[in-house]
Amino acid sequence: MSAPAWTFRNTWMTHTATHAQMQPDNPAMRFRGETTTWAQLSQRSLQGTGGIAERGVTKGDRVAMLALNHPSFVEALLAINSAGTIAVPINFRLSPPEVDYILRDSTPSAIFVDAMLLPLLRAVPALADVATVIVFGAAPEGAGQESDLDYAQFVAAHEPLMNDVAQGEVGEIVYRGPTITKGYWNRPAETEDAFAGGWFHSGDLVRQDEEGFVWVVDRKKDMIISGGENIYCAEVENVISEIPSVLEVAVIGRPDDKWGQVPVAYVTVHPGDELTIDQLRSHLDGKLATYKMPKDLVTTDALPRNAGGKIVKSTLRTQDADTAS
């Protein structure tokens, strides 16, 4: 039997296996007073790989993961990749409709789920299309068809034409190399656009200072990073647009001392209508994760637009900053 392909590559599986051989008793992870050694991490992940194979999951299949922050997440991730399958981690803070979209888009053959998150998973219609559900630890009473699996058992900056920018000027950082993704799942057009010129376009606009440090200036696409979580403005705007009183909406990020940024919604409403922040949050509840919900609502007569009719979010950010100061 030939060795798995990953054993010949520089991956986190090979790193784990190497550490397990060279320093088996050294700590790989510490979590709430408990230590997992490299030998234990390697053994558990390989046992998990066997457990995946026994359930009919084959190379190239997607395996979803809905789990809390715990060493078992790392063990499952290593097990999934060691089996030649594709891990699809799902943020446990998402709402059922958001989880449903991810499952329908990725079409996983199996899903690992933390027992505490089973109520969330059961509220997802696409679960019916997942052949195998593997529960972290013992499943709560009434788990139905789910099966238990205890883990003890198982950089350069470029301007748009791809020319290097001068020091101090802003450009997009792009990458290429053997560790770069092959593309976006089921998104051929987006993949072609992202790899224009043979480089992966990160969407990060950066500048390099006199000492060689690279500073991120902005995102090409209007993404907000709040507390380490990515928030896509268009997603939030689409849900807000469902509110009957809303005529148009634009979501921007507002600087925040605690979270880095928080989302803020600027809306115009139909004549005679009104919208409060409480009404907005009530509509979004259950449709978006709480961290995606706007922390402030600003109603305005009109949103700033350029000559082409597109909303100019840079102007909104300036206006928002001036108001906040």
GIURVEN-V259981 format. One record per backbone hydrogen bond with DSSP energy under -0.5 kcal/mol. NH is the residue of the N-H (numbers start at 0). CO is the residue of the C=O. If there is no record, write none. Layout:
NH,CO
NH,CO
//
This chain:
6,3
7,4
8,5
10,8
14,10
15,11
16,12
17,13
18,14
19,15
20,16
21,17
22,18
25,22
27,35
28,35
30,33
33,30
35,28
36,34
37,25
38,23
40,36
41,37
42,38
43,39
44,40
45,41
46,42
47,43
48,44
49,45
50,46
51,47
52,48
53,49
54,50
54,51
55,52
56,51
59,83
60,57
62,85
63,109
64,87
65,111
66,64
66,89
69,67
72,69
73,69
74,70
75,71
76,72
77,73
78,74
79,75
80,76
81,77
82,78
83,80
84,79
85,60
86,84
87,62
89,64
93,90
96,285
98,94
99,95
100,96
101,97
102,98
103,99
104,100
105,101
106,102
108,61
109,61
110,131
111,63
112,133
113,65
114,135
116,113
117,114
120,116
121,117
122,118
122,119
123,120
124,122
126,123
127,124
128,125
129,126
130,128
131,108
133,110
134,132
134,146
135,112
136,148
142,139
145,142
146,132
148,134
152,149
153,149
155,173
157,171
158,162
161,158
164,156
167,207
168,165
170,205
171,157
172,203
173,155
174,199
179,176
186,183
190,186
191,187
192,188
193,189
194,190
195,192
197,194
198,195
199,174
200,193
200,198
201,172
201,199
204,202
204,217
205,170
205,203
206,214
208,212
211,208
214,206
214,212
216,204
217,204
219,202
222,220
223,230
225,223
225,228
226,224
226,258
228,225
230,223
232,221
232,230
234,231
235,231
236,232
237,233
238,234
239,235
240,236
241,238
242,239
245,242
246,267
247,267
249,265
251,263
253,261
255,259
259,255
260,258
261,253
263,251
264,295
265,249
265,263
266,264
266,297
267,247
269,244
272,269
279,275
280,276
281,277
282,278
283,279
284,280
285,287
286,283
287,283
291,288
292,288
292,289
294,262
295,262
297,264
298,296
299,266
305,309
308,305
311,303
312,310
315,311
316,312
317,313
318,314
319,315
320,316
321,317
322,318
323,319
324,320
//
